[in-house]
């Protein structure tokens, strides 16, 4: 049996906002495999995440396969809108949800993690947002489109640029994994607000980034997950359960995905088993992507 052992690895996981997101399950899986897990969460959800990590009512969601509990070594605030604190406008700096944090830019967060933990081996990009997600693409405003692209796609470039010096030539190499969706390749009408285009950009960016950091022995890959009823997904479409059922009925495996399966795919891409895998999209969708409808 070949086990995945990430002992001694430092893993920075972005995008955890609750205990049912892909990012949450990925973070748990990384810790279960032995990694030190650091979370980077949006400043507005820091309180929510801290509550999920400590409340007795959420204890079951923190349990790992061996019976221990998920406990990140640290939680940092990070807003994917801002590459550095110089980019933060005054109205945001003085907002009560932000004012308590002296640093929450991408570069500042990545540098702080590397300084405190001696570098970064694994980085997970699980951030996406559109203020007009419920609007069809044709009805999406220019402002919302640009915002969605910056947060959902450009943030991967920003994170890799900031992390590359701290991930370069780590023992066993570094691994960056992001999350995408079939809407980056095919028309999914309900996936609005420009998000389909954002995923298409993310997929091309990941391939290019794989080249630009490959000489540092850092790999960049994506997981394309099937439909999953996260809180964010339910906000897109009130009938999301029907979409999940449609995908299940039309997938070769005839079932929906489980979030743990996405996390296991990430573990593979972060492990020595994927040492020669970079610039790729791993589909964890029960085969739905190969079908014509």
C-alpha positions as CSV (number, residue, x, y, z in Angstrom):
1,X,0.0,0.0,0.0
2,X,1.3,3.5,-0.9
3,X,0.3,6.0,1.7
4,X,0.3,9.8,1.2
5,X,2.4,11.3,3.9
6,X,2.7,15.1,4.0
7,X,4.4,15.3,7.3
8,X,6.5,18.4,7.7
9,X,4.8,20.2,4.8
10,X,3.3,23.7,5.3
11,X,-0.1,24.1,3.5
12,X,-1.7,27.4,3.0
13,X,-5.4,27.0,2.2
14,X,-7.5,30.0,1.1
15,X,-11.2,30.3,0.8
16,X,-12.5,28.6,3.9
17,X,-15.7,30.4,5.0
18,X,-17.7,27.6,6.6
19,X,-17.5,23.9,7.4
20,X,-19.2,22.5,4.2
21,X,-17.0,24.1,1.5
22,X,-14.5,22.3,-0.6
23,X,-11.8,24.3,1.0
24,X,-12.8,23.0,4.4
25,X,-12.6,19.4,3.4
26,X,-9.3,20.0,1.6
27,X,-7.8,21.6,4.7
28,X,-9.0,18.6,6.8
29,X,-7.5,16.1,4.4
30,X,-4.2,17.9,4.3
31,X,-4.0,17.8,8.1
32,X,-5.0,14.2,8.2
33,X,-2.1,13.5,5.8
34,X,0.3,15.2,8.2
35,X,0.6,18.7,6.9
36,X,0.6,21.9,9.0
37,X,-2.5,23.7,7.8
38,X,-2.7,27.5,7.7
39,X,-6.0,29.1,6.7
40,X,-6.4,32.4,4.8
41,X,-10.0,33.6,5.2
42,X,-11.8,36.7,4.0
43,X,-11.8,39.3,6.9
44,X,-15.6,39.3,6.9
45,X,-15.8,35.6,7.7
46,X,-13.0,35.4,10.3
47,X,-15.5,35.3,13.1
48,X,-17.6,32.6,11.4
49,X,-14.5,30.4,10.8
50,X,-13.2,30.8,14.3
51,X,-16.6,29.8,15.6
52,X,-16.7,26.7,13.5
53,X,-13.2,25.8,14.8
54,X,-14.2,26.0,18.4
55,X,-18.0,25.5,18.9
56,X,-19.1,22.2,20.4
57,X,-22.0,22.1,18.0
58,X,-19.5,21.9,15.1
59,X,-17.3,19.3,16.7
60,X,-18.4,16.5,14.4
61,X,-17.5,18.5,11.3
62,X,-14.0,18.9,12.7
63,X,-13.3,15.2,13.2
64,X,-10.6,13.5,11.2
65,X,-10.5,9.8,10.2
66,X,-8.4,8.9,13.2
67,X,-10.8,10.6,15.6
68,X,-8.6,13.7,16.2
69,X,-9.9,17.2,15.4
70,X,-9.0,19.5,12.6
71,X,-7.1,22.4,14.0
72,X,-5.2,24.7,11.7
73,X,-2.0,26.1,13.2
74,X,-3.1,29.6,12.4
75,X,-5.9,31.6,10.6
76,X,-5.0,34.7,8.7
77,X,-7.3,37.3,7.2
78,X,-6.9,37.7,3.4
79,X,-9.0,39.6,0.9
80,X,-8.3,38.5,-2.7
81,X,-9.2,42.0,-4.0
82,X,-5.8,43.4,-2.8
83,X,-2.3,42.4,-3.9
84,X,-0.8,44.7,-1.3
85,X,-2.2,47.0,1.4
86,X,-1.3,49.9,-0.8
87,X,-4.2,48.8,-3.0
88,X,-6.8,49.0,-0.2
89,X,-9.1,52.1,-0.5
90,X,-9.7,54.3,2.6
91,X,-13.3,53.3,2.9
92,X,-12.3,49.7,3.3
93,X,-9.4,50.4,5.7
94,X,-11.8,52.2,8.0
95,X,-14.7,49.7,7.7
96,X,-15.2,48.1,11.1
97,X,-14.8,44.6,9.7
98,X,-11.4,45.4,8.3
99,X,-10.1,48.0,10.7
100,X,-9.2,45.4,13.3
101,X,-6.7,43.8,10.9
102,X,-3.4,45.5,10.1
103,X,-2.7,43.2,7.1
104,X,-5.0,41.2,4.8
105,X,-3.5,41.6,1.3
106,X,-2.4,38.6,-0.7
107,X,1.3,39.4,-0.6
108,X,1.2,40.4,3.1
109,X,-0.5,37.2,4.1
110,X,1.7,34.9,2.0
111,X,4.8,36.6,3.3
112,X,3.6,36.3,6.9
113,X,2.9,32.6,6.6
114,X,6.3,32.0,5.0
115,X,8.1,34.0,7.7
116,X,6.3,32.3,10.6
117,X,6.5,28.7,9.3
118,X,9.7,28.8,7.3
119,X,8.3,28.6,3.8
120,X,5.3,27.1,2.0
121,X,5.1,23.7,0.4
122,X,1.4,23.6,-0.6
123,X,-1.0,26.4,-1.6
124,X,-4.7,25.9,-2.3
125,X,-6.6,28.5,-4.3
126,X,-10.3,28.2,-3.5
127,X,-11.6,31.7,-4.0
128,X,-14.4,32.8,-6.4
129,X,-16.9,35.7,-6.2
130,X,-19.3,37.7,-8.4
131,X,-21.6,40.3,-7.0
132,X,-24.0,39.6,-9.9
133,X,-23.7,35.8,-9.8
134,X,-27.5,35.5,-10.2
135,X,-27.4,37.6,-13.4
136,X,-27.0,35.9,-16.8
137,X,-23.8,36.8,-18.5
138,X,-25.6,39.0,-21.0
139,X,-27.0,41.0,-18.1
140,X,-23.8,41.3,-16.1
141,X,-22.4,44.8,-15.7
142,X,-18.8,45.7,-16.7
143,X,-18.0,46.6,-13.1
144,X,-19.2,43.2,-11.7
145,X,-17.5,41.3,-14.5
146,X,-14.1,43.0,-13.8
147,X,-14.5,42.4,-10.0
148,X,-15.3,38.7,-10.6
149,X,-12.3,38.3,-12.8
150,X,-10.0,39.9,-10.3
151,X,-11.1,37.9,-7.3
152,X,-11.8,34.6,-9.0
153,X,-9.0,34.4,-11.6
154,X,-6.3,37.1,-11.2
155,X,-5.9,36.2,-7.5
156,X,-4.3,32.9,-8.5
157,X,-1.6,34.9,-10.4
158,X,-1.2,37.2,-7.4
159,X,-0.9,34.3,-5.0
160,X,1.6,32.3,-7.1
161,X,3.7,35.4,-7.7
162,X,3.8,36.1,-3.9
163,X,4.4,32.5,-3.0
164,X,6.9,31.5,-5.6
165,X,10.0,32.7,-3.7
166,X,8.8,30.9,-0.6
167,X,8.0,27.6,-2.4
168,X,11.0,27.4,-4.6
169,X,13.0,24.2,-4.5
170,X,11.4,22.9,-1.4
171,X,12.2,19.2,-0.6
172,X,9.9,17.2,-2.8
173,X,8.8,20.3,-4.7
174,X,6.0,22.8,-4.2
175,X,2.4,22.3,-5.3
176,X,-0.3,24.8,-6.1
177,X,-3.9,23.5,-6.6
178,X,-6.9,25.6,-7.6
179,X,-10.6,24.8,-8.1
180,X,-12.4,25.2,-11.4
181,X,-15.7,24.0,-12.9
182,X,-17.0,22.7,-16.2
183,X,-18.5,26.1,-16.9
184,X,-15.0,27.2,-17.9
185,X,-15.3,25.0,-21.0
186,X,-19.0,24.6,-21.7
187,X,-22.1,26.8,-21.4
188,X,-23.8,26.6,-18.0
189,X,-26.5,29.3,-18.3
190,X,-27.2,29.6,-14.6
191,X,-23.6,30.1,-13.7
192,X,-23.8,33.9,-14.2
193,X,-22.0,37.1,-13.3
194,X,-19.1,36.3,-15.6
195,X,-18.1,33.3,-13.6
196,X,-17.9,30.9,-16.5
197,X,-15.4,33.3,-18.2
198,X,-13.5,33.6,-14.9
199,X,-13.1,29.8,-14.8
200,X,-11.9,29.7,-18.4
201,X,-9.3,32.4,-17.6
202,X,-8.3,30.5,-14.4
203,X,-7.7,27.4,-16.5
204,X,-5.4,29.1,-19.0
205,X,-3.6,31.1,-16.3
206,X,-2.9,27.8,-14.4
207,X,-1.2,26.4,-17.5
208,X,0.9,29.5,-18.0
209,X,1.8,29.7,-14.3
210,X,3.0,26.1,-14.4
211,X,5.6,27.2,-16.9
212,X,6.7,30.3,-15.1
213,X,7.3,28.5,-11.8
214,X,8.3,25.1,-13.1
215,X,12.0,26.0,-13.0
216,X,11.6,26.4,-9.2
217,X,10.1,22.9,-8.9
218,X,6.7,24.2,-8.2
219,X,3.7,22.5,-9.9
220,X,0.4,24.2,-10.7
221,X,-2.8,22.1,-11.3
222,X,-6.5,22.5,-11.0
223,X,-9.4,20.3,-9.8
224,X,-12.6,20.5,-11.8
225,X,-15.2,19.4,-9.3
226,X,-18.7,18.3,-10.2
227,X,-21.8,20.2,-8.9
228,X,-21.9,20.3,-5.1
229,X,-24.4,22.0,-2.8
230,X,-22.1,24.4,-0.9
231,X,-23.7,27.6,0.5
232,X,-22.2,29.6,-2.4
233,X,-23.7,27.2,-4.9
234,X,-27.2,27.4,-3.3
235,X,-27.0,31.1,-3.5
236,X,-26.6,30.9,-7.3
237,X,-29.7,28.8,-7.9
238,X,-32.5,27.9,-5.5
239,X,-33.0,24.7,-7.5
240,X,-29.4,23.7,-7.2
241,X,-30.4,20.2,-6.0
242,X,-32.0,19.6,-9.3
243,X,-28.8,20.5,-11.1
244,X,-26.9,18.1,-8.9
245,X,-29.4,15.4,-9.7
246,X,-29.1,16.1,-13.4
247,X,-25.4,15.7,-13.2
248,X,-25.7,12.5,-11.3
249,X,-28.2,11.0,-13.7
250,X,-26.0,11.9,-16.7
251,X,-22.6,11.0,-15.2
252,X,-21.0,7.6,-16.1
253,X,-20.9,6.7,-12.4
254,X,-24.6,7.7,-12.0
255,X,-24.1,9.5,-8.7
256,X,-23.2,12.9,-7.3
257,X,-19.7,13.7,-6.0
258,X,-18.7,13.9,-2.3
259,X,-16.5,16.7,-1.0
260,X,-14.1,14.2,0.4
261,X,-13.5,13.0,-3.1
262,X,-12.4,16.4,-4.2
263,X,-10.1,16.6,-1.1
264,X,-8.6,13.3,-2.0
265,X,-7.9,14.5,-5.6
266,X,-6.1,17.5,-4.1
267,X,-4.0,15.2,-1.8
268,X,-2.9,13.3,-4.9
269,X,-1.8,16.4,-6.7
270,X,0.1,17.6,-3.6
271,X,1.8,14.3,-3.1
272,X,5.0,12.7,-4.5
273,X,2.7,10.5,-6.6
274,X,2.1,13.6,-8.8
275,X,5.7,14.8,-8.9
276,X,5.6,15.0,-12.8
277,X,2.1,16.4,-13.1
278,X,1.7,20.1,-13.7
279,X,-0.5,22.4,-15.8
280,X,-3.3,19.8,-15.7
281,X,-7.0,19.7,-14.8
282,X,-8.1,16.7,-12.8
283,X,-11.8,16.1,-13.2
284,X,-13.4,14.9,-10.0
285,X,-17.0,14.9,-11.3
286,X,-18.0,11.2,-11.7
287,X,-17.2,11.6,-15.4
288,X,-19.8,14.3,-16.0
289,X,-17.4,16.4,-18.2
290,X,-17.2,13.7,-20.9
291,X,-20.9,13.7,-21.6
292,X,-22.7,15.7,-24.2
293,X,-25.6,16.8,-21.9
